[in-house]
Amino acid sequence: MESSTRRPLGEILLEMGVLNRAQLRVGLVHHHETHVPLGRALVREGVCSEADVLRGLAAQLGVEAVDLDLTPPERGMADLLPARIARQHRAVPLRVELVPLEQGEREVLHIALPAPVSLEAVDAVRAITGKPRVEAHVASDTAITRALSELYGIEEPAEPAATPAPAPGGPLLLYGWPPVTAVLISRQLARHGHQARVATPLDVLHTGPGDVVLAPIQAMEGLLAGEVHIEGALIVHGSSDDEGFERARKLGARGFLANPRDEQLLLRAVRRLRPGGPSPLSGGEPGSSHHSH
């Protein structure tokens, strides 16, 4: 059940047709940023249902999936598996099946586990219950949490749901970034109430005075060809040397970022141009330069 040669869950879900590569990319960024399993990240992002992820995990792990809402644990199962083991391995005892053999019958205990299904958990359940065979099924994290609560009263701490107040003004326009970088910048801004979206060349050329564009220097140089200036405020990313600053000045940039993944510098550059945002800026920031056109 645990194998280093398992096919990636994302590839399985792509083959199943439940998401596309752009949606998978969003889930992967969330997964890497928050260190939650990819399946949970995809569900949080709203690109997959838990049922979709469960089918993908079952295919990946080579075990059957179980929907605990449709197939809840049978009565008396909590007496079979101690709460300590259930909590430690997040194992939910489902039912005992009697399988006929040539001589008599054999008991098979069916349990639900989260992905990845752990051999250690199966062995621990087998040892503590004394059942000759334990059959593992994969279930969703939320269903297992709910089942453990109902069977044993085991409660998981709720994840905080932070929803920052939106900042005034329209979404910030992201232009010319690689897709993964654009998603990362969007995430950083969204955590502080600033919405952002990927912009087309026409979006950038038709910006108004209240718009803010974030772009790499070379992307804007290619779009504006050194002569045209946009009405919206421009924050550019480039090398933090005299040449980089001079290129930014020629573009009429009002903010400069040496590293767009530095969340604090990114926020300061944005708040300088959107002073009505969640936390107005005061003072300068190291490592960035501010240009007025």
LOBATI-761348 format. One record per residue (C-alpha): residue number from 1; residue in three letters; x, y, z. Coordinates in Angstrom, 1 decimal, padded with zeros to 4 digits, always signed. Layout:
! LOBATI-761348
NUM / ala / X / Y / Z
...
END
This chain:
! LOBATI-761348
1 / met / +000.0 / +000.0 / +000.0
2 / glu / +002.9 / +002.3 / +000.6
3 / ser / +005.1 / +002.5 / -002.5
4 / ser / +007.6 / +005.0 / -003.9
5 / thr / +006.4 / +004.1 / -007.4
6 / arg / +002.8 / +005.3 / -006.9
7 / arg / +001.5 / +007.3 / -009.8
8 / pro / +001.0 / +011.0 / -008.8
9 / leu / -002.6 / +011.8 / -007.7
10 / gly / -002.7 / +014.8 / -009.9
11 / glu / -002.0 / +012.8 / -013.0
12 / ile / -004.7 / +010.3 / -012.1
13 / leu / -007.3 / +013.0 / -011.6
14 / leu / -006.3 / +014.5 / -014.9
15 / glu / -006.9 / +011.2 / -016.6
16 / met / -010.2 / +010.9 / -014.8
17 / gly / -011.2 / +014.2 / -016.4
18 / val / -012.2 / +015.8 / -013.0
19 / leu / -009.8 / +018.8 / -013.5
20 / asn / -007.5 / +020.4 / -016.0
21 / arg / -003.8 / +021.3 / -015.8
22 / ala / -004.5 / +024.9 / -014.8
23 / gln / -006.7 / +023.7 / -011.9
24 / leu / -004.1 / +021.1 / -010.9
25 / arg / -001.4 / +023.9 / -010.9
26 / val / -003.5 / +025.9 / -008.5
27 / gly / -003.9 / +022.9 / -006.2
28 / leu / -000.2 / +022.2 / -006.3
29 / val / +000.7 / +025.8 / -005.3
30 / his / -001.7 / +025.5 / -002.4
31 / his / -000.3 / +022.1 / -001.5
32 / his / +003.3 / +023.4 / -001.4
33 / glu / +002.4 / +026.7 / +000.4
34 / thr / +000.3 / +025.1 / +003.2
35 / his / +001.9 / +021.6 / +003.3
36 / val / -001.6 / +020.0 / +003.3
37 / pro / -002.1 / +016.8 / +001.2
38 / leu / -002.7 / +017.6 / -002.5
39 / gly / -006.2 / +016.1 / -002.4
40 / arg / -007.2 / +018.4 / +000.5
41 / ala / -005.7 / +021.4 / -001.3
42 / leu / -007.7 / +020.6 / -004.5
43 / val / -010.9 / +020.4 / -002.4
44 / arg / -010.1 / +023.7 / -000.6
45 / glu / -009.6 / +025.4 / -004.0
46 / gly / -012.9 / +024.2 / -005.2
47 / val / -011.6 / +022.4 / -008.3
48 / cys / -012.5 / +018.9 / -007.1
49 / ser / -015.0 / +017.3 / -004.8
50 / glu / -014.0 / +015.0 / -002.0
51 / ala / -015.7 / +012.1 / -003.9
52 / asp / -013.4 / +012.9 / -006.9
53 / val / -010.3 / +012.9 / -004.8
54 / leu / -011.3 / +009.7 / -003.0
55 / arg / -011.8 / +007.9 / -006.3
56 / gly / -008.3 / +009.1 / -007.4
57 / leu / -006.7 / +008.0 / -004.1
58 / ala / -008.3 / +004.6 / -004.4
59 / ala / -006.9 / +004.2 / -007.9
60 / gln / -003.5 / +005.5 / -006.7
61 / leu / -003.3 / +003.2 / -003.7
62 / gly / -004.9 / +000.1 / -005.1
63 / val / -007.5 / -000.1 / -002.4
64 / glu / -011.3 / +000.4 / -002.3
65 / ala / -012.7 / +003.8 / -001.4
66 / val / -015.5 / +004.0 / +001.2
67 / asp / -018.0 / +006.7 / +001.7
68 / leu / -018.7 / +006.8 / +005.4
69 / asp / -021.9 / +008.7 / +005.0
70 / leu / -023.3 / +005.8 / +002.9
71 / thr / -021.5 / +003.0 / +004.8
72 / pro / -021.2 / +004.1 / +008.4
73 / pro / -019.5 / +001.9 / +011.1
74 / glu / -021.8 / -000.9 / +012.4
75 / arg / -022.9 / -000.8 / +016.0
76 / gly / -020.4 / -002.0 / +018.6
77 / met / -017.3 / -001.3 / +016.6
78 / ala / -016.0 / +001.2 / +019.2
79 / asp / -015.8 / -001.7 / +021.6
80 / leu / -013.6 / -003.6 / +019.2
81 / leu / -010.9 / -001.0 / +018.6
82 / pro / -009.6 / +001.1 / +021.5
83 / ala / -009.9 / +004.9 / +021.2
84 / arg / -006.1 / +005.2 / +021.7
85 / ile / -005.3 / +003.2 / +018.5
86 / ala / -008.2 / +004.8 / +016.6
87 / arg / -006.9 / +008.3 / +017.4
88 / gln / -003.2 / +007.5 / +016.8
89 / his / -003.8 / +006.0 / +013.3
90 / arg / -007.1 / +007.8 / +012.5
91 / ala / -008.5 / +004.3 / +011.9
92 / val / -012.3 / +003.8 / +011.8
93 / pro / -013.5 / +000.2 / +012.4
94 / leu / -016.4 / -000.4 / +010.0
95 / arg / -017.6 / -004.0 / +010.2
96 / val / -016.6 / -007.6 / +010.7
97 / glu / -017.2 / -010.0 / +007.8
98 / leu / -017.3 / -013.8 / +008.1
99 / val / -015.6 / -015.3 / +005.1
100 / pro / -016.3 / -019.0 / +004.5
101 / leu / -013.2 / -021.3 / +004.2
102 / glu / -012.9 / -025.0 / +003.4
103 / gln / -012.7 / -025.6 / +007.2
104 / gly / -015.0 / -023.1 / +009.0
105 / glu / -014.9 / -019.4 / +008.6
106 / arg / -012.5 / -016.5 / +009.0
107 / glu / -013.2 / -013.1 / +010.4
108 / val / -012.2 / -010.1 / +008.3
109 / leu / -012.2 / -006.7 / +010.0
110 / his / -012.8 / -003.8 / +007.6
111 / ile / -011.4 / -000.4 / +008.5
112 / ala / -011.3 / +003.0 / +007.0
113 / leu / -008.0 / +005.0 / +006.9
114 / pro / -007.0 / +008.4 / +005.4
115 / ala / -004.6 / +008.5 / +002.5
116 / pro / -001.9 / +007.4 / +002.2
117 / val / -003.1 / +004.0 / +003.7
118 / ser / -000.5 / +003.0 / +006.2
119 / leu / +000.7 / -000.6 / +006.6
120 / glu / +001.7 / +000.3 / +010.2
121 / ala / -001.9 / +001.2 / +011.0
122 / val / -003.2 / -002.0 / +009.5
123 / asp / -000.7 / -004.0 / +011.6
124 / ala / -001.5 / -002.1 / +014.8
125 / val / -005.2 / -002.7 / +014.3
126 / arg / -004.6 / -006.4 / +013.6
127 / ala / -002.5 / -006.8 / +016.7
128 / ile / -004.8 / -005.0 / +019.1
129 / thr / -008.0 / -006.6 / +017.8
130 / gly / -006.6 / -010.1 / +017.3
131 / lys / -008.5 / -010.4 / +013.9
132 / pro / -006.6 / -012.7 / +011.5
133 / arg / -007.2 / -010.4 / +008.5
134 / val / -007.7 / -006.6 / +008.4
135 / glu / -008.9 / -005.0 / +005.1
136 / ala / -008.2 / -001.3 / +004.7
137 / his / -010.3 / +001.1 / +002.7
138 / val / -009.5 / +004.7 / +002.0
139 / ala / -011.9 / +007.5 / +003.2
140 / ser / -011.8 / +011.3 / +003.1
141 / asp / -010.2 / +013.2 / +006.0
142 / thr / -013.4 / +015.0 / +006.9
143 / ala / -015.5 / +011.8 / +006.9
144 / ile / -012.9 / +010.1 / +009.2
145 / thr / -012.8 / +013.1 / +011.5
146 / arg / -016.6 / +013.0 / +011.7
147 / ala / -016.7 / +009.2 / +012.3
148 / leu / -014.1 / +009.3 / +015.0
149 / ser / -016.1 / +012.0 / +016.8
150 / glu / -019.3 / +010.0 / +016.6
151 / leu / -017.7 / +006.7 / +017.6
152 / tyr / -015.3 / +007.8 / +020.3
153 / gly / -015.9 / +011.5 / +020.9
154 / ile / -012.5 / +012.3 / +019.5
155 / glu / -012.5 / +015.9 / +018.4
156 / glu / -010.0 / +017.5 / +016.0
157 / pro / -009.1 / +021.2 / +016.4
158 / ala / -010.9 / +023.2 / +013.8
159 / glu / -008.8 / +024.9 / +011.1
160 / pro / -009.0 / +028.7 / +011.4
161 / ala / -010.8 / +030.3 / +008.5
162 / ala / -009.2 / +033.6 / +007.9
163 / thr / -011.0 / +035.9 / +005.5
164 / pro / -009.4 / +039.2 / +005.3
165 / ala / -011.5 / +042.2 / +004.4
166 / pro / -011.2 / +043.1 / +000.7
167 / ala / -009.0 / +046.1 / -000.1
168 / pro / -010.6 / +049.1 / -001.9
169 / gly / -010.1 / +049.3 / -005.7
170 / gly / -010.4 / +046.7 / -008.4
171 / pro / -008.2 / +043.6 / -008.6
172 / leu / -004.5 / +044.1 / -009.1
173 / leu / -003.4 / +043.1 / -012.6
174 / leu / -000.7 / +040.5 / -013.0
175 / tyr / +000.9 / +040.6 / -016.4
176 / gly / +003.8 / +038.6 / -018.0
177 / trp / +004.4 / +036.2 / -015.0
178 / pro / +004.9 / +032.4 / -015.3
179 / pro / +001.6 / +030.7 / -014.3
180 / val / +003.0 / +029.4 / -011.0
181 / thr / +004.5 / +032.7 / -010.0
182 / ala / +001.2 / +034.5 / -010.8
183 / val / -000.7 / +032.1 / -008.5
184 / leu / +001.9 / +032.6 / -005.7
185 / ile / +001.6 / +036.4 / -005.9
186 / ser / -002.2 / +036.1 / -006.0
187 / arg / -002.1 / +034.0 / -002.8
188 / gln / +000.2 / +036.4 / -001.0
189 / leu / -002.0 / +039.3 / -001.8
190 / ala / -005.2 / +037.5 / -001.0
191 / arg / -004.0 / +036.7 / +002.5
192 / his / -004.0 / +040.5 / +003.1
193 / gly / -007.3 / +041.3 / +001.4
194 / his / -005.9 / +042.3 / -002.0
195 / gln / -007.5 / +040.6 / -005.0
196 / ala / -005.5 / +040.0 / -008.2
197 / arg / -006.0 / +038.5 / -011.6
198 / val / -004.0 / +037.7 / -014.6
199 / ala / -004.3 / +040.4 / -017.2
200 / thr / -004.1 / +040.4 / -021.0
201 / pro / -002.1 / +042.9 / -023.0
202 / leu / -005.3 / +044.8 / -023.8
203 / asp / -006.2 / +044.9 / -020.1
204 / val / -002.8 / +046.6 / -019.4
205 / leu / -003.0 / +049.0 / -022.3
206 / his / -006.5 / +050.1 / -021.2
207 / thr / -005.9 / +050.6 / -017.5
208 / gly / -007.3 / +053.6 / -015.8
209 / pro / -005.7 / +055.9 / -013.1
210 / gly / -007.0 / +053.6 / -010.3
211 / asp / -005.5 / +050.4 / -011.6
212 / val / -002.2 / +048.8 / -010.4
213 / val / -000.2 / +046.5 / -012.7
214 / leu / +002.5 / +044.1 / -011.4
215 / ala / +004.8 / +042.8 / -014.1
216 / pro / +008.4 / +041.8 / -014.9
217 / ile / +010.4 / +044.6 / -016.5
218 / gln / +011.0 / +042.6 / -019.7
219 / ala / +007.3 / +041.9 / -020.2
220 / met / +006.4 / +045.6 / -019.9
221 / glu / +009.3 / +046.6 / -022.2
222 / gly / +008.0 / +044.2 / -024.8
223 / leu / +004.4 / +045.5 / -024.5
224 / leu / +005.1 / +049.2 / -024.4
225 / ala / +008.1 / +049.2 / -026.7
226 / gly / +009.7 / +052.0 / -024.7
227 / glu / +007.4 / +054.8 / -026.0
228 / val / +003.9 / +054.1 / -024.7
229 / his / +003.0 / +054.8 / -021.0
230 / ile / -000.1 / +053.4 / -019.4
231 / glu / -002.5 / +055.3 / -017.2
232 / gly / -002.5 / +052.7 / -014.4
233 / ala / +000.3 / +052.6 / -011.7
234 / leu / +003.0 / +050.2 / -012.6
235 / ile / +005.1 / +048.0 / -010.2
236 / val / +007.9 / +046.2 / -012.0
237 / his / +010.3 / +043.3 / -011.0
238 / gly / +013.9 / +043.4 / -012.2
239 / ser / +017.5 / +043.2 / -011.0
240 / ser / +018.2 / +045.7 / -008.2
241 / asp / +021.1 / +047.5 / -009.9
242 / asp / +021.4 / +050.8 / -011.6
243 / glu / +020.4 / +049.3 / -015.0
244 / gly / +017.3 / +047.8 / -013.5
245 / phe / +016.2 / +051.0 / -011.9
246 / glu / +016.9 / +053.0 / -015.1
247 / arg / +014.8 / +050.5 / -017.1
248 / ala / +012.0 / +050.9 / -014.5
249 / arg / +012.2 / +054.7 / -014.7
250 / lys / +011.8 / +054.7 / -018.5
251 / leu / +008.7 / +052.6 / -018.2
252 / gly / +007.2 / +055.1 / -015.7
253 / ala / +007.1 / +052.5 / -013.0
254 / arg / +006.0 / +053.8 / -009.6
255 / gly / +007.3 / +050.8 / -007.6
256 / phe / +010.2 / +048.3 / -008.0
257 / leu / +010.5 / +044.8 / -006.6
258 / ala / +013.8 / +042.9 / -006.5
259 / asn / +011.9 / +039.8 / -005.3
260 / pro / +008.2 / +039.4 / -006.0
261 / arg / +008.0 / +036.4 / -003.7
262 / asp / +009.1 / +038.5 / -000.7
263 / glu / +005.6 / +039.0 / +000.8
264 / gln / +006.4 / +042.0 / +003.0
265 / leu / +008.1 / +044.0 / +000.2
266 / leu / +005.3 / +043.1 / -002.2
267 / leu / +002.6 / +044.3 / +000.2
268 / arg / +004.5 / +047.5 / +000.9
269 / ala / +004.8 / +048.3 / -002.8
270 / val / +001.1 / +047.7 / -003.3
271 / arg / -000.1 / +049.6 / -000.2
272 / arg / +002.0 / +052.6 / -001.3
273 / leu / -000.2 / +052.8 / -004.4
274 / arg / -003.4 / +051.7 / -002.6
275 / pro / -003.1 / +053.7 / +000.6
276 / gly / -006.7 / +052.7 / +001.6
277 / gly / -005.7 / +049.1 / +001.9
278 / pro / -005.9 / +047.0 / +005.1
279 / ser / -002.7 / +048.3 / +006.6
280 / pro / -001.5 / +051.7 / +005.2
281 / leu / +002.2 / +051.9 / +004.7
282 / ser / +004.5 / +054.3 / +006.4
283 / gly / +008.2 / +054.7 / +005.8
284 / gly / +010.3 / +053.0 / +003.1
285 / glu / +011.4 / +049.5 / +002.7
286 / pro / +014.8 / +048.0 / +002.3
287 / gly / +015.7 / +046.3 / -000.9
288 / ser / +013.1 / +048.2 / -003.1
289 / ser / +013.0 / +051.5 / -004.8
290 / his / +010.2 / +053.9 / -005.4
291 / his / +009.9 / +055.8 / -008.7
292 / ser / +007.6 / +058.6 / -009.6
293 / his / +006.7 / +059.3 / -013.2
END
